[in-house]
Amino acid sequence: EGDATERFADLVWEGTAIFAVRERHGRASEPVNDLVRIEVASGTVQCLHSGHDFYAAPRPSGDGRLAFLAWDHPNMPFDGTQLFVVRYDDGSDPSATTLVAGGAQESVVQPEWCAGRLVFASDAAGFWNLHVHDDSGVFVALEEDAEYAGPAWVFGSSYYVPVGPRHVVARRVDNGVPSLVLVDLDQGLASPLDGDCSSYAALTRTPRGVAFIAGFADRPSRIVELELATSRRTDIATPPKPAVPVEVISVPEPLVFSSTQGDAHAFLYLPKSRDVDVPEDELPPLLVTTHGGPTSSTTASLSWRVQYYTSRGWAVADVNYGGSTGFGRAYRERLNGAWGRVDVDDCAACVRHLVGQGLVDPARIAIRGGSAGGYTTLAALAFTNVFKAGASHYGVGDLEALAADTHKFESRYLDTLVGDADAMRARSPINHVERLNCPVIFFQGADDRVVPPNQSETMRDALAAKGIPVAYLLFDGEGHGFRRAENVRRVIEAEYAFFARIFGIEPAGGLSDPDIENPPSRDPCPLP
């Protein structure tokens, strides 16, 4: 192998060995992945399976069987995966595997052993529903139009956990709204356990029940334990108590609105403040936020960035555009071949819905997003006339460059989301700077290798040349996303101050403007 280097992830310990996904870097054009067993005492590495582009979720059964997931380019794990079982303790050829479920058009997620049976989630019927594999074959434990799992963006995500021979505790998401349920795998019944949280993540077994990260709409997330015998929920680890009283927190309302591909979803946060007086005859400005991924989702959990705006008299719409998870496979696949179209249409439709309801000021509409959400933001600014200002946080401007210089995991992602090189060029905002005609502020990491600074700088220069207000903040030592607390604070304050200046609003807190080229007049004057 020459100068090959090895890396291991998704480690699971059983007995004297560790099972892991191995990634080898060498002379090949991309890293090579396989599934291995490592004897702890000797360090001996045995390859159990190879030949697929990706592996995940090695799960030993305790009786000599190993379940795992595999998939190949151009799929992402939420497009199509295969679930295999291999024996590793009887001297048989470890490559003699059994295919349990999955395929190019079926996403299988999170295999777990439960009293000798294999539990997994599959979206073969359109939603990630729970299935069971035993000696008789595979059966659907519970089939309904709700999600019992999510996209495998990272190793180790846990959406459900076995708690007995035939029961699992699972996160259930119905049209983007989560709850916690107890599923009887044999009876096909889901009994409610908890519905007070706005998100449930990282479920794990405890002696008395389950622990998880609980999100709330009106207070910070925390680690809690739910005791199954009593249904009592106890905080295990909590963040410091915020200085903001709960009565000034804007709690979101789920929003469903019509768009080009059918109903779309968002969370609406209305202004709520003790310090900012908004005249009764004045509609609030609106900030539309776009999540990353783009195959991801936003939840109703407390976001201080959202509250920063609502406490200053703004409404915020956090959009789960077509392509988001939590609404079934068909909704997720709306974005296939249509990134930069469906997501943009849904954001624009959300604005039109809120304007039509008389809830926001149509002359003061801003949009903000980071990374993939930054791409949606830039595309919305370039290809619609709905938005009056925008903020791009290390947003993707050049799809071709992203496809050519990204890591193995996402290297074929745009094949599905966009298409061929011609489609990428046609939908790259950097190729349509002449259509950027409203004020934009760009936030960029100097060390960003995913979205190099020159992409933001090209669009900044085009706006400046046209005399349009534009700002560009470059942060040394930051990459694709900002990590330093002082930089995060600077970004939030500069974005708000920029929007306030553009919309003729006196910024709360006496913030100074960022360095704006072609600054607008300070006279309060709503944009036409």
FIRO-407840 format. One record per residue (C-alpha): x, y, z; residue number from 0; residue in three letters. Coordinates in steps of 0.05 Angstrom, whole numbers. Each point is the difference from the previous one (the first is absolute). Last residue first. Layout:
<atoms>
<<X Y Z> NUM ALA>
...
</atoms>
This chain:
<atoms>
<<-800 996 -56> 527 PRO>
<<50 0 57> 526 LEU>
<<-23 31 65> 525 PRO>
<<30 69 14> 524 CYS>
<<25 19 69> 523 PRO>
<<52 52 -20> 522 ASP>
<<69 -28 11> 521 ARG>
<<12 -1 -74> 520 SER>
<<26 -65 -28> 519 PRO>
<<73 -22 4> 518 PRO>
<<36 -10 -66> 517 ASN>
<<51 -46 32> 516 GLU>
<<-19 -18 71> 515 ILE>
<<51 -8 56> 514 ASP>
<<-44 -30 55> 513 PRO>
<<-47 50 32> 512 ASP>
<<7 17 73> 511 SER>
<<-46 -32 51> 510 LEU>
<<-39 46 47> 509 GLY>
<<-35 -56 37> 508 GLY>
<<-60 -1 -46> 507 ALA>
<<14 19 -72> 506 PRO>
<<-38 61 -26> 505 GLU>
<<-36 -29 -60> 504 ILE>
<<7 29 -70> 503 GLY>
<<-7 -67 -34> 502 PHE>
<<71 -3 -26> 501 ILE>
<<29 26 65> 500 ARG>
<<-39 -51 41> 499 ALA>
<<21 -56 -46> 498 PHE>
<<73 18 7> 497 PHE>
<<-6 9 76> 496 ALA>
<<-32 -69 6> 495 TYR>
<<54 -33 -42> 494 GLU>
<<56 37 37> 493 ALA>
<<-27 -20 69> 492 GLU>
<<-8 -74 -17> 491 ILE>
<<68 -3 -35> 490 VAL>
<<37 36 55> 489 ARG>
<<-29 -47 52> 488 ARG>
<<22 -61 -39> 487 VAL>
<<69 31 -9> 486 ASN>
<<8 13 74> 485 GLU>
<<-21 -70 16> 484 ALA>
<<50 -32 -46> 483 ARG>
<<-27 -58 -42> 482 ARG>
<<-26 30 -65> 481 PHE>
<<-20 -46 -57> 480 GLY>
<<40 -24 -60> 479 HIS>
<<67 24 24> 478 GLY>
<<20 53 50> 477 GLU>
<<71 22 16> 476 GLY>
<<-9 69 -30> 475 ASP>
<<-72 23 -6> 474 PHE>
<<-21 38 -63> 473 LEU>
<<-60 47 5> 472 LEU>
<<-29 25 -65> 471 TYR>
<<-53 54 -6> 470 ALA>
<<-44 22 -58> 469 VAL>
<<-44 59 -17> 468 PRO>
<<-13 1 -75> 467 ILE>
<<41 47 -44> 466 GLY>
<<4 -48 -58> 465 LYS>
<<75 -9 9> 464 ALA>
<<-11 -16 74> 463 ALA>
<<-49 -55 -17> 462 LEU>
<<49 -32 -49> 461 ALA>
<<58 6 49> 460 ASP>
<<-38 -34 56> 459 ARG>
<<-20 -57 -47> 458 MET>
<<73 -12 -19> 457 THR>
<<22 7 72> 456 GLU>
<<-49 -52 25> 455 SER>
<<27 -51 -50> 454 GLN>
<<72 23 11> 453 ASN>
<<-5 -18 73> 452 PRO>
<<2 -75 -13> 451 PRO>
<<-65 -38 14> 450 VAL>
<<20 -70 22> 449 VAL>
<<73 18 15> 448 ARG>
<<-17 56 49> 447 ASP>
<<64 27 30> 446 ASP>
<<-19 74 -6> 445 ALA>
<<-69 -14 28> 444 GLY>
<<-54 41 -33> 443 GLN>
<<-61 41 18> 442 PHE>
<<-33 37 -58> 441 PHE>
<<-51 56 7> 440 ILE>
<<-48 11 -57> 439 VAL>
<<-40 60 -26> 438 PRO>
<<-45 -13 -60> 437 CYS>
<<12 -8 -74> 436 ASN>
<<35 -67 -10> 435 LEU>
<<-22 -17 -70> 434 ARG>
<<65 24 -32> 433 GLU>
<<36 -46 48> 432 VAL>
<<-28 -59 -39> 431 HIS>
<<59 -47 -6> 430 ASN>
<<17 7 74> 429 ILE>
<<-73 -19 15> 428 PRO>
<<14 -71 -26> 427 SER>
<<-64 -29 -30> 426 ARG>
<<18 2 -73> 425 ALA>
<<71 -23 13> 424 ARG>
<<-24 -60 41> 423 MET>
<<-51 -18 -53> 422 ALA>
<<53 1 -54> 421 ASP>
<<47 -42 43> 420 ALA>
<<-51 -56 8> 419 ASP>
<<-55 -8 51> 418 GLY>
<<-23 43 59> 417 VAL>
<<-16 -38 64> 416 LEU>
<<15 -70 -25> 415 THR>
<<66 12 -34> 414 ASP>
<<12 53 53> 413 LEU>
<<11 -53 53> 412 TYR>
<<55 -35 -41> 411 ARG>
<<59 25 41> 410 SER>
<<-40 5 64> 409 GLU>
<<33 -58 38> 408 PHE>
<<65 4 -39> 407 LYS>
<<18 71 21> 406 HIS>
<<-10 62 -43> 405 THR>
<<38 34 -56> 404 ASP>
<<-32 -13 -67> 403 ALA>
<<-72 0 23> 402 ALA>
<<8 65 39> 401 LEU>
<<36 33 -58> 400 ALA>
<<-57 -19 -47> 399 GLU>
<<-52 26 49> 398 LEU>
<<31 70 5> 397 ASP>
<<-34 47 49> 396 GLY>
<<-3 -44 61> 395 VAL>
<<-13 43 61> 394 GLY>
<<54 15 52> 393 TYR>
<<-55 37 39> 392 HIS>
<<-40 37 -53> 391 SER>
<<-44 56 27> 390 ALA>
<<-56 28 -43> 389 GLY>
<<-41 62 -16> 388 ALA>
<<-65 18 -36> 387 LYS>
<<-26 -70 -13> 386 PHE>
<<-57 -16 -47> 385 VAL>
<<34 17 -66> 384 ASN>
<<20 -71 -16> 383 THR>
<<60 -34 -35> 382 PHE>
<<61 35 28> 381 ALA>
<<-23 14 72> 380 LEU>
<<-33 -69 7> 379 ALA>
<<62 -33 -30> 378 ALA>
<<44 37 50> 377 LEU>
<<-44 -22 59> 376 THR>
<<-6 -71 -25> 375 THR>
<<76 -2 -6> 374 TYR>
<<7 28 70> 373 GLY>
<<-45 -56 24> 372 GLY>
<<50 -48 -30> 371 ALA>
<<55 38 38> 370 SER>
<<-37 50 44> 369 GLY>
<<-66 35 -9> 368 GLY>
<<-36 67 5> 367 ARG>
<<-59 33 -35> 366 ILE>
<<-28 71 9> 365 ALA>
<<-69 28 -12> 364 ILE>
<<-15 73 16> 363 ARG>
<<-45 26 -56> 362 ALA>
<<-50 -56 8> 361 PRO>
<<-12 19 73> 360 ASP>
<<-22 -61 39> 359 VAL>
<<-64 -32 28> 358 LEU>
<<-53 23 -50> 357 GLY>
<<-19 -72 -17> 356 GLN>
<<19 13 -73> 355 GLY>
<<68 24 23> 354 VAL>
<<9 -64 40> 353 LEU>
<<-20 -43 -58> 352 HIS>
<<42 39 -50> 351 ARG>
<<61 -8 46> 350 VAL>
<<-11 -75 7> 349 CYS>
<<-8 -6 -75> 348 ALA>
<<68 34 -10> 347 ALA>
<<33 -49 47> 346 CYS>
<<-35 -58 -34> 345 ASP>
<<20 23 -70> 344 ASP>
<<72 8 22> 343 VAL>
<<2 -71 29> 342 ASP>
<<-34 -27 -63> 341 VAL>
<<46 37 -48> 340 ARG>
<<72 4 26> 339 GLY>
<<2 -74 11> 338 TRP>
<<-47 -31 -52> 337 ALA>
<<31 -64 -26> 336 GLY>
<<-23 -35 63> 335 ASN>
<<-30 54 45> 334 LEU>
<<-69 -30 0> 333 ARG>
<<33 -64 23> 332 GLU>
<<-6 18 73> 331 ARG>
<<-75 13 -6> 330 TYR>
<<-8 -68 -34> 329 ALA>
<<43 -34 53> 328 ARG>
<<-41 22 60> 327 GLY>
<<-12 65 37> 326 PHE>
<<55 0 53> 325 GLY>
<<57 16 -47> 324 THR>
<<6 62 -43> 323 SER>
<<3 -5 -76> 322 GLY>
<<-60 46 -10> 321 GLY>
<<11 59 46> 320 TYR>
<<0 -4 75> 319 ASN>
<<0 76 9> 318 VAL>
<<15 40 63> 317 ASP>
<<-44 62 -6> 316 ALA>
<<21 56 47> 315 VAL>
<<-41 62 20> 314 ALA>
<<39 60 23> 313 TRP>
<<-11 48 58> 312 GLY>
<<67 -2 34> 311 ARG>
<<-16 -59 46> 310 SER>
<<-21 -38 -62> 309 THR>
<<68 12 -31> 308 TYR>
<<46 -24 56> 307 TYR>
<<-52 -54 14> 306 GLN>
<<16 -32 -67> 305 VAL>
<<75 1 14> 304 ARG>
<<-14 -26 70> 303 TRP>
<<-32 -62 -30> 302 SER>
<<-48 -39 44> 301 LEU>
<<-23 -65 -31> 300 SER>
<<-56 3 -52> 299 ALA>
<<40 -43 -48> 298 THR>
<<38 12 -65> 297 THR>
<<14 -53 -50> 296 SER>
<<54 -37 -39> 295 SER>
<<10 -20 -72> 294 THR>
<<27 69 -19> 293 PRO>
<<41 -11 41> 292 GLY>
<<-8 70 28> 291 GLY>
<<-62 36 26> 290 HIS>
<<-30 61 -32> 289 THR>
<<-23 60 41> 288 THR>
<<-52 51 -22> 287 VAL>
<<4 66 38> 286 LEU>
<<-63 42 -1> 285 LEU>
<<-10 74 15> 284 PRO>
<<-59 15 46> 283 PRO>
<<-66 31 -23> 282 LEU>
<<-13 71 24> 281 GLU>
<<-69 24 22> 280 ASP>
<<9 -22 72> 279 GLU>
<<66 37 5> 278 PRO>
<<57 -47 21> 277 VAL>
<<28 13 69> 276 ASP>
<<66 -36 14> 275 VAL>
<<19 -14 73> 274 ASP>
<<-49 -52 25> 273 ARG>
<<5 -42 -63> 272 SER>
<<-37 -51 -41> 271 LYS>
<<-1 1 -75> 270 PRO>
<<-32 -61 -33> 269 LEU>
<<38 -65 -13> 268 TYR>
<<-27 -42 -57> 267 LEU>
<<24 -71 -10> 266 PHE>
<<-1 -25 -71> 265 ALA>
<<-31 -52 -46> 264 HIS>
<<-18 -11 -73> 263 ALA>
<<-65 -23 -32> 262 ASP>
<<2 -18 -73> 261 GLY>
<<57 2 -51> 260 GLN>
<<-7 74 -20> 259 THR>
<<-17 24 70> 258 SER>
<<-60 0 47> 257 SER>
<<10 15 73> 256 PHE>
<<6 -38 66> 255 VAL>
<<26 36 61> 254 LEU>
<<17 -28 68> 253 PRO>
<<-3 57 51> 252 GLU>
<<64 18 36> 251 PRO>
<<8 24 72> 250 VAL>
<<27 70 7> 249 SER>
<<36 4 67> 248 ILE>
<<-18 63 40> 247 VAL>
<<-38 -39 53> 246 GLU>
<<58 -48 10> 245 VAL>
<<44 53 32> 244 PRO>
<<66 12 -36> 243 VAL>
<<60 -7 47> 242 ALA>
<<9 -71 -20> 241 PRO>
<<7 -55 53> 240 LYS>
<<67 -34 -11> 239 PRO>
<<-7 -64 -42> 238 PRO>
<<-33 -62 29> 237 THR>
<<25 -70 11> 236 ALA>
<<-40 -58 28> 235 ILE>
<<-70 31 0> 234 ASP>
<<-54 -49 22> 233 THR>
<<-62 -22 -39> 232 ARG>
<<-50 -44 37> 231 ARG>
<<-38 -50 -43> 230 SER>
<<-5 -43 64> 229 THR>
<<25 -69 -22> 228 ALA>
<<35 27 -62> 227 LEU>
<<44 51 35> 226 GLU>
<<17 54 -51> 225 LEU>
<<70 28 9> 224 GLU>
<<19 70 -23> 223 VAL>
<<59 34 -34> 222 ILE>
<<-14 73 -13> 221 ARG>
<<-22 48 -55> 220 SER>
<<-10 73 18> 219 PRO>
<<-68 28 18> 218 ARG>
<<-64 23 -34> 217 ASP>
<<-7 -45 -61> 216 ALA>
<<32 -60 33> 215 PHE>
<<52 -50 -23> 214 GLY>
<<14 -65 37> 213 ALA>
<<65 -37 -6> 212 ILE>
<<-15 -72 19> 211 PHE>
<<-2 -49 57> 210 ALA>
<<-42 -63 3> 209 VAL>
<<-30 -44 54> 208 GLY>
<<19 -19 70> 207 ARG>
<<67 -34 -11> 206 PRO>
<<15 48 -58> 205 THR>
<<-5 -12 -75> 204 ARG>
<<20 53 -51> 203 THR>
<<-36 49 -45> 202 LEU>
<<46 50 -34> 201 ALA>
<<-54 51 -19> 200 ALA>
<<-71 22 17> 199 TYR>
<<-26 67 -24> 198 SER>
<<-55 50 17> 197 SER>
<<-13 -33 66> 196 CYS>
<<-68 -8 35> 195 ASP>
<<-23 -61 -37> 194 GLY>
<<21 -57 45> 193 ASP>
<<-17 -74 8> 192 LEU>
<<-53 -12 -53> 191 PRO>
<<-16 -73 -16> 190 SER>
<<19 -28 -68> 189 ALA>
<<-31 -67 -19> 188 LEU>
<<22 -52 -51> 187 GLY>
<<-17 -58 47> 186 GLN>
<<66 -35 -9> 185 ASP>
<<45 62 -1> 184 LEU>
<<-35 34 58> 183 ASP>
<<24 72 -9> 182 VAL>
<<6 48 58> 181 LEU>
<<-6 72 -25> 180 VAL>
<<36 66 3> 179 LEU>
<<-27 59 -39> 178 SER>
<<22 42 -58> 177 PRO>
<<-37 50 -46> 176 VAL>
<<29 5 -71> 175 GLY>
<<-61 -29 -34> 174 ASN>
<<-2 -57 51> 173 ASP>
<<67 -16 31> 172 VAL>
<<6 -60 47> 171 ARG>
<<61 -7 46> 170 ARG>
<<3 -72 23> 169 ALA>
<<-1 -42 63> 168 VAL>
<<5 -73 -21> 167 VAL>
<<-38 -60 24> 166 HIS>
<<1 -75 -17> 165 ARG>
<<54 -31 43> 164 PRO>
<<9 63 42> 163 GLY>
<<23 73 -3> 162 VAL>
<<27 3 -71> 161 PRO>
<<22 71 -21> 160 VAL>
<<-26 48 -52> 159 TYR>
<<25 60 -40> 158 TYR>
<<74 -9 14> 157 SER>
<<51 34 -45> 156 SER>
<<66 -36 6> 155 GLY>
<<37 20 -63> 154 PHE>
<<-18 66 -33> 153 VAL>
<<-47 23 -55> 152 TRP>
<<-43 -62 8> 151 ALA>
<<-67 33 -17> 150 PRO>
<<-56 -11 49> 149 GLY>
<<-38 -55 36> 148 ALA>
<<-71 -17 24> 147 TYR>
<<-34 44 -52> 146 GLU>
<<-76 2 -5> 145 ALA>
<<-50 -22 -53> 144 ASP>
<<-12 -67 32> 143 GLU>
<<25 -72 0> 142 GLU>
<<20 -32 65> 141 LEU>
<<40 -64 9> 140 ALA>
<<8 -12 -74> 139 VAL>
<<24 -72 -10> 138 PHE>
<<65 -31 -23> 137 VAL>
<<15 -74 -2> 136 GLY>
<<-22 -60 41> 135 SER>
<<65 -6 39> 134 ASP>
<<-5 74 21> 133 ASP>
<<3 68 -33> 132 HIS>
<<-43 56 29> 131 VAL>
<<-22 65 -33> 130 HIS>
<<-12 70 27> 129 LEU>
<<-25 54 -48> 128 ASN>
<<42 53 -35> 127 TRP>
<<-55 26 -46> 126 PHE>
<<-17 -15 -73> 125 GLY>
<<-16 -74 2> 124 ALA>
<<73 -21 -10> 123 ALA>
<<21 53 51> 122 ASP>
<<36 -50 44> 121 SER>
<<16 2 75> 120 ALA>
<<35 -58 34> 119 PHE>
<<-11 -54 52> 118 VAL>
<<40 -65 -3> 117 LEU>
<<-24 -57 44> 116 ARG>
<<43 -36 52> 115 GLY>
<<-33 34 59> 114 ALA>
<<3 68 -34> 113 CYS>
<<59 14 -46> 112 TRP>
<<2 69 -30> 111 GLU>
<<7 23 -73> 110 PRO>
<<-1 75 -7> 109 GLN>
<<-26 21 -69> 108 VAL>
<<-22 -33 -64> 107 VAL>
<<-13 45 -60> 106 SER>
<<-34 -33 -58> 105 GLU>
<<9 20 -73> 104 GLN>
<<69 -29 -13> 103 ALA>
<<-14 -60 44> 102 GLY>
<<-21 -20 70> 101 GLY>
<<-13 -62 41> 100 ALA>
<<31 -62 31> 99 VAL>
<<57 -16 -48> 98 LEU>
<<38 -59 30> 97 THR>
<<75 0 -3> 96 THR>
<<52 -50 -21> 95 ALA>
<<58 49 2> 94 SER>
<<18 -23 70> 93 PRO>
<<19 -68 -27> 92 ASP>
<<-19 -49 54> 91 SER>
<<44 -13 60> 90 GLY>
<<-58 0 48> 89 ASP>
<<9 68 33> 88 ASP>
<<-13 53 -53> 87 TYR>
<<-70 -10 -27> 86 ARG>
<<-24 55 -47> 85 VAL>
<<-66 39 -1> 84 VAL>
<<-15 52 -54> 83 PHE>
<<-43 62 -5> 82 LEU>
<<3 37 -67> 81 GLN>
<<-4 75 -10> 80 THR>
<<-38 47 -46> 79 GLY>
<<-15 74 -3> 78 ASP>
<<7 20 74> 77 PHE>
<<69 -32 2> 76 PRO>
<<23 43 -59> 75 MET>
<<0 -34 -66> 74 ASN>
<<47 14 -59> 73 PRO>
<<39 -41 20> 72 HIS>
<<-9 -62 42> 71 ASP>
<<-33 -25 64> 70 TRP>
<<13 -44 60> 69 ALA>
<<-33 -11 68> 68 LEU>
<<20 -50 53> 67 PHE>
<<-23 -59 41> 66 ALA>
<<50 -46 33> 65 LEU>
<<-14 -71 24> 64 ARG>
<<40 -41 49> 63 GLY>
<<-49 -6 58> 62 ASP>
<<7 68 32> 61 GLY>
<<-38 34 -56> 60 SER>
<<56 45 -25> 59 PRO>
<<-22 66 -32> 58 ARG>
<<43 34 -53> 57 PRO>
<<-37 65 -16> 56 ALA>
<<33 25 -64> 55 ALA>
<<34 -19 -65> 54 TYR>
<<14 39 -64> 53 PHE>
<<26 -11 -70> 52 ASP>
<<-15 -74 1> 51 HIS>
<<51 -55 -15> 50 GLY>
<<20 -21 70> 49 SER>
<<-25 -44 57> 48 HIS>
<<28 -33 62> 47 LEU>
<<72 26 -5> 46 CYS>
<<40 -26 59> 45 GLN>
<<46 48 38> 44 VAL>
<<48 -30 51> 43 THR>
<<15 49 56> 42 GLY>
<<23 -57 44> 41 SER>
<<-40 13 64> 40 ALA>
<<-56 41 -31> 39 VAL>
<<-16 -46 -58> 38 GLU>
<<-26 46 -54> 37 ILE>
<<-59 -20 -44> 36 ARG>
<<-8 37 -66> 35 VAL>
<<-49 29 -49> 34 LEU>
<<26 34 -63> 33 ASP>
<<12 69 -29> 32 ASN>
<<50 22 -53> 31 VAL>
<<20 74 -4> 30 PRO>
<<-5 35 -67> 29 GLU>
<<44 5 -62> 28 SER>
<<40 -60 24> 27 ALA>
<<72 12 21> 26 ARG>
<<-13 -8 73> 25 GLY>
<<-52 16 53> 24 HIS>
<<-34 -58 34> 23 ARG>
<<-67 7 36> 22 GLU>
<<-21 -53 50> 21 ARG>
<<-70 -8 28> 20 VAL>
<<4 -33 67> 19 ALA>
<<-10 -62 43> 18 PHE>
<<42 -4 63> 17 ILE>
<<20 -66 29> 16 ALA>
<<10 -38 65> 15 THR>
<<-73 -4 20> 14 GLY>
<<-39 51 -41> 13 GLU>
<<19 72 -11> 12 TRP>
<<-31 44 -54> 11 VAL>
<<39 53 -39> 10 LEU>
<<-34 45 -50> 9 ASP>
<<68 23 -25> 8 ALA>
<<70 -24 -19> 7 PHE>
<<55 34 -40> 6 ARG>
<<56 -32 -40> 5 GLU>
<<57 31 -37> 4 THR>
<<28 -24 -67> 3 ALA>
<<72 19 -15> 2 ASP>
<<16 -63 -40> 1 GLY>
<<-61 -46 -2> 0 GLU>
</atoms>
